[in-house]
């Protein structure tokens, strides 16, 4: 039984999410206490409880302590079930955070797995759906064929967003898994993105204004700027923009893509121009850092580096990175090292 301290590092839900993922992948049971001790409302919130219960269902696991507000759970995984799984978070809880527990074990289980999930697609404190699809998933191409489709956006507070993810893994943990090497930016080819808003904001041209504000900020880069505008029917009013910078020699290397991402999220009384500029400024910071992975991508790559080895130069060593390293080392017995902003793990 692996023992984990949930207050380590960032003190939020990351340790629990990574523990669930690696527990299911390795078949190792764990106990975690002090869950979300670093938050103003410690313990399992509905979002985290949904993650625990979804993980248990996926692998026929045994779990105790899975109640709202619980600060300790024990989890014993079983065999991962292939096929289709339907999950309703029940709130605007983040779909992409939920997937951090489910994606890795599904990739390496040797079965085709799909998830249809209802919840928040573009909400605070989590990567938006477009970042997940266009920045994170390209890194997973080395491990699996993954198809992600968005059917409805879900903004705070009502959520109701719908996505489907289909996973066909190329490897099991008994195979030699490709390592990750992201150290140099190479040539900036273009800036891409999606600026979106609920249909009730169309007359105010919110999506266009977000995109134009970002374009003006990024014009100094002198590369093509291709950002789509989208409006959709949603349960709650909302907007956002995700941008990603694409690098390569003369074109992108799909076997080892280098894509940096950033986003901005709309809020009540927050002008569209501010949202667009926020996303652009965040992207510029990553580009100017010389990093080959933004800080959000880096922390999500940690468990895959633990399984396959790798070197990643990121824009910032965050507490999420440190928390995920803590969990990976506990489950896999590997050792990470950090020098400046370069993270390494040898197999």
C-alpha positions, 0 to 999 in steps of 0.5 A: 500500500503506497502512502501519500500526503495530499498536502505535499506541493500544491496541496490541491487535487493534483496528487489525488488525480495522479495517484488514481492514474498511476494506481490503475496503470500499475495495479498498485493500491494507495492511501492518501490523507490530507486531501486538498489541505492547501485549499480553503475548503479541504477534502473531496469536492464534487469534482474530485469525488466524481474523479474517484468514483469514475476511476473506481468504475473504470477498473472495478476498483475498491475504494473507501472514504469516497464522500464529499469533504473526506480528507482521506481515501484508500484505493485498490485498483482492479482490471481496467474495463475497455469499451464505452464509459459515460460520466456526468460530473453533475456540476461545472467541474472540469472535464479535462481535470477528470481526464487526468486520472483516466487517460494514462491508464486507458492509453496503456491498458491494451484495450480500446476505451472511450469516455463520454463526459458531461461537465465544464469545458472552459472553467477556472483553474483548469486547462480549457478543452481546446488546450487539451485537444490542440496542445496536450493531445498531440504529445500523446500521439507517440503513445496512442491514437486519440480522437476528441470531439466537443459537442457542447461547451460548458461554462460556470456555473451550470456546466453541461458541456459534452465531449467524447474521447476515444483512446486506442493505445499503441503500447502496454507497460511491458513494451519499450515506450518512446521517451519525451524530448522537448528542449528547443523551440526551433522555428516559430511557424504560426499562431493558431487558436479558437476564440469562443463565446455563448450565443447570447454574446454574439451581437457584442462580437465577443469572440471576434474582439477577443481574437483581435485583441490577441492578434494586435498583441502578437503581431510583433512575432511576424508569423501567420495568425489563424484564430477561429471564432465560435458561438454556441448554445450553452447553459451559462453565459461565458467566453474564452480564447485558447492560443497555441504557438506551433514550432518546427523546422519547416513544418511541424514534427508530428512524432515529436511536436513542439506546441506552446499554449496559453488561454484567457477566460471571460468573466462578468464585467471583464472586457473581451479585449482584456481576455484576448490580451491576457491569453496573448501576454501569457503566450508571449511569456512562454515564447520569450522564455525559450521553453519547449513546453509551457508550465501546464504541459510540463506537469501533465507530462511528468507521469509519462516521463516516469514511465518512458524517461525524458527531458523537458525544458519548461517555462516554470517549475510549478508546485503542480510539477513538484506534486506530480513528481512526488507521486510518480516517484512513489509509484514507479521508484524512478528519480527526477532531477530539475536543473534551472527549468529542465526536468529529466527522468532516466528509465 
